[in-house]
């Protein structure tokens, strides 16, 4: 009688151990598969990240070559942007910045002299002109957008355009607002009060120590020529 009980207990224990072993093996296989899958994801992420770093380094090298005068694009080089006509020993005050303005995660080269403002980008490993903003007063903002302003003009008003460009440099969206010398204020072609205008435009401006209105959130620049 005692032997039978022992055999029964042994049999149940064996079944339990075998079941646990199967479960553990199944969990081990599943965890191993997940680990291998995670390694694939991690390796792929590292590969993509390495490609992005490599591309950024190559882009920056092209930008540096342009700033050094080693690259010309459609007749435009650093001398064209910085040297006054007929005055080879002089330079326009010029600054530059590496900043992403087309939304691809890679910086563009902004070069702004007292006469020209060009933005260069890299496509298919070639340097290209993304925008020529030399004909107006443009300020590149640190969220990838632009603010274009017009000093007091023949209509006796100070006018601004808030602009978003797409990847190709085409205008995607624009918002216009202005104020007149007669203290009239307009936002998106709707007349508003001064308080309303101040509230709607406070993201773009601040008052300096003298109380003058200044554009804020501009990208950071590096001086090339003073």
Secondary structure, DSSP 8 states (H G I E B T S, - for coil): -HHHHHHHHHHHHHHHHHHHHHHHHHHHHHHHHHHHHHHHHHHHHHHHHHHHHHHHHHHHHHHHHHHTT---BTTB-HHHHHS-TT-TT----EEEEEE--SSSSS-EEEEEESS-EEEEEEETTEEEEEEE-TTSEEEEBTTS-EEEEE-S-TTSEEEEEEEEE-TTS-EEEEEEEEEETTS-EEETTEEE-HHHHHHHHTTTEEE-TTS-EEE-SB---EEEE-
